[in-house]
């Protein structure tokens, strides 16, 4: 599947920027901290802050992001998730930790900028510019939208949907 998609993951959720420039996450400070770690990994994999907006490092950062999400965004699991998923990269935990400590506002602003189009809930899944209301049908939607020769994963999309257990509405 990876060869036929352009994946853009944005760890920003339903975050809001306050009038004073600080950020408030829907599920509290821990969510903001975890999102910033995920954004730092995306940023530091390329060294280019715009990689958050373009999604250029989303696939490379995916193992770390998945681990953090499986840990329910527990910030204290950041280092262990990083060590278990990113050891094949040149990126170090110290670099990610420094990014979090020194460039928090930068990565959170990049995350805010990358959430285009605006969303009303998360996960906000878009396939070819169209919002996918049922994100459990992601694989099927990608395979149906793809116009080239289908990869093997598209031959089994009916049997194995990708399940997303959470849908978190944005607070008004």
Backbone torsions as a table, in degrees:
resi	resn	phi	psi	omega
1	UNK	NA	-36.8	-175.0
2	UNK	-57.0	-30.9	-176.8
3	UNK	-74.1	-11.8	-178.2
4	UNK	-114.9	5.7	-179.6
5	UNK	-123.1	152.8	169.5
6	UNK	-110.0	103.3	-174.4
7	UNK	-92.5	132.9	174.6
8	UNK	-130.2	110.6	177.2
9	UNK	-102.8	132.8	178.4
10	UNK	-128.1	109.3	178.7
11	UNK	-81.6	81.1	-178.2
12	UNK	-138.8	-26.9	175.7
13	UNK	54.7	-136.6	-179.0
14	UNK	-102.7	43.9	-179.0
15	UNK	-75.3	146.7	176.7
16	UNK	-124.6	142.2	173.4
17	UNK	-93.6	130.0	-178.5
18	UNK	-83.4	165.7	-178.9
19	UNK	-56.9	-31.7	-179.1
20	UNK	-84.8	3.6	178.9
21	UNK	92.7	-10.5	178.1
22	UNK	-76.4	171.8	-177.2
23	UNK	-120.0	143.4	175.2
24	UNK	-124.8	123.6	179.0
25	UNK	-97.7	147.1	-176.1
26	UNK	-55.6	-36.2	-176.9
27	UNK	-105.9	20.1	172.1
28	UNK	99.9	-176.8	-175.5
29	UNK	-60.7	-38.8	-179.7
30	UNK	-59.2	-38.9	178.2
31	UNK	-65.2	-43.3	177.8
32	UNK	-60.6	-42.9	-178.9
33	UNK	-64.1	-44.1	179.2
34	UNK	-65.8	-43.1	178.0
35	UNK	-59.0	-42.6	-179.7
36	UNK	-62.9	-39.2	176.5
37	UNK	-60.9	-46.1	-179.5
38	UNK	-62.3	-42.6	178.2
39	UNK	-65.5	-38.0	177.2
40	UNK	-62.0	-40.8	178.4
41	UNK	-61.9	-46.2	179.3
42	UNK	-60.5	-45.2	-179.2
43	UNK	-64.1	-50.7	-173.1
44	UNK	-74.7	-20.1	174.7
45	UNK	-60.9	-33.8	179.9
46	UNK	-106.4	-24.0	-173.7
47	UNK	80.4	6.0	-177.4
48	UNK	-121.2	116.5	-177.6
49	UNK	-59.9	-27.3	-179.3
50	UNK	-70.3	-10.9	178.0
51	UNK	-64.7	-21.5	175.1
52	UNK	-68.2	-44.1	-178.9
53	UNK	-73.0	-39.7	-177.3
54	UNK	-79.3	-25.1	-176.7
55	UNK	82.9	9.4	-175.6
56	UNK	-56.5	-28.7	-178.0
57	UNK	-109.0	9.4	-177.9
58	UNK	-58.7	-44.6	-178.7
59	UNK	-65.2	-41.5	-179.8
60	UNK	-67.8	-33.6	-179.3
61	UNK	-83.6	-14.2	-174.1
62	UNK	-51.3	-45.9	-179.1
63	UNK	-57.8	-41.1	178.1
64	UNK	-67.0	-45.8	-179.5
65	UNK	-61.0	-44.8	178.6
66	UNK	-60.0	-45.9	179.0
67	UNK	-58.6	-46.6	179.9
68	UNK	-62.4	-40.6	179.3
69	UNK	-67.4	-38.5	177.1
70	UNK	-65.6	-24.2	176.1
71	UNK	-91.5	17.6	-179.5
72	UNK	55.3	34.4	176.9
73	UNK	67.1	25.2	-179.8
74	UNK	-71.2	108.2	-176.8
75	UNK	-54.0	-36.0	-178.2
76	UNK	-65.5	-14.4	178.8
77	UNK	-91.1	0.4	-176.1
78	UNK	-55.3	-50.7	-177.7
79	UNK	-65.3	-42.9	-179.2
80	UNK	-67.5	-37.7	175.5
81	UNK	-63.4	-42.2	179.9
82	UNK	-62.7	-49.3	-177.8
83	UNK	-62.1	-35.5	-177.1
84	UNK	-82.8	-15.6	-174.3
85	UNK	-120.9	-20.6	-170.9
86	UNK	-116.2	13.7	-176.0
87	UNK	-64.9	-20.3	-179.7
88	UNK	-83.9	-1.5	178.8
89	UNK	-99.6	168.1	177.3
90	UNK	-84.0	-5.8	-177.8
91	UNK	-74.5	140.0	178.3
92	UNK	-109.0	155.1	176.2
93	UNK	-60.8	-37.6	179.2
94	UNK	-58.7	-38.6	178.2
95	UNK	-65.4	-42.8	179.2
96	UNK	-65.5	-45.1	179.9
97	UNK	-62.7	-40.2	177.4
98	UNK	-65.2	-40.2	176.6
99	UNK	-59.6	-47.2	179.7
100	UNK	-59.4	-45.4	-176.9
101	UNK	-73.1	-35.3	-171.8
102	UNK	-106.9	-18.8	-173.2
103	UNK	-130.1	26.8	-178.0
104	UNK	-54.1	-53.2	-178.1
105	UNK	-61.9	-37.8	179.3
106	UNK	-60.7	-49.2	-177.7
107	UNK	-71.7	-35.3	178.4
108	UNK	-67.7	-37.9	175.2
109	UNK	-65.2	-38.3	176.9
110	UNK	-65.0	-39.9	176.4
111	UNK	-62.3	-42.0	178.9
112	UNK	-62.5	-44.5	-179.4
113	UNK	-64.4	-32.1	-176.3
114	UNK	-78.7	-12.6	-178.5
115	UNK	-85.2	66.9	178.9
116	UNK	-128.3	122.7	9.4
117	UNK	-75.8	161.2	177.7
118	UNK	-59.4	153.9	-175.4
119	UNK	-126.9	162.1	178.2
120	UNK	-114.4	-10.6	177.0
121	UNK	-157.5	168.1	173.7
122	UNK	-128.7	149.1	-1.5
123	UNK	-71.6	139.7	179.2
124	UNK	-101.3	105.6	-173.6
125	UNK	-108.5	126.4	-179.5
126	UNK	-122.2	129.1	176.1
127	UNK	-121.3	118.4	-177.5
128	UNK	51.7	42.8	176.1
129	UNK	80.4	1.0	-178.8
130	UNK	-113.1	130.1	178.9
131	UNK	-66.7	132.2	177.9
132	UNK	-94.0	105.1	-176.0
133	UNK	-62.5	-38.0	179.6
134	UNK	-109.2	94.1	-175.6
135	UNK	-66.3	-11.5	174.3
136	UNK	-69.1	-12.8	179.2
137	UNK	-101.0	20.9	-176.8
138	UNK	-56.5	-52.5	-177.5
139	UNK	-58.5	-45.4	179.4
140	UNK	-61.9	-44.9	-178.6
141	UNK	-63.5	-42.0	179.1
142	UNK	-64.1	-46.2	-178.9
143	UNK	-63.3	-39.5	179.0
144	UNK	-69.8	-31.7	-179.2
145	UNK	-79.3	-24.4	-175.5
146	UNK	-73.5	132.5	-175.9
147	UNK	-104.1	-5.4	179.6
148	UNK	-89.6	-171.4	176.8
149	UNK	-62.6	126.9	-175.3
150	UNK	-70.6	136.6	173.9
151	UNK	-71.1	167.1	-178.2
152	UNK	-56.8	-34.9	-178.4
153	UNK	-63.2	-25.4	178.8
154	UNK	-76.6	-17.7	179.9
155	UNK	-78.1	-7.4	-178.5
156	UNK	-126.1	14.5	-172.7
157	UNK	-62.2	-27.8	178.8
158	UNK	-69.5	-30.7	-175.0
159	UNK	-83.2	-28.1	-172.8
160	UNK	-132.0	77.5	176.7
161	UNK	-68.4	155.2	175.2
162	UNK	-88.7	116.4	-175.6
163	UNK	-91.7	129.6	174.4
164	UNK	-115.2	113.8	-173.1
165	UNK	-80.1	-25.4	-172.9
166	UNK	-111.1	139.2	169.3
167	UNK	-134.2	115.0	-172.5
168	UNK	-112.8	110.2	-179.0
169	UNK	-68.9	143.3	176.7
170	UNK	-73.5	134.5	177.3
171	UNK	-72.1	142.7	-178.4
172	UNK	-84.3	NA	NA
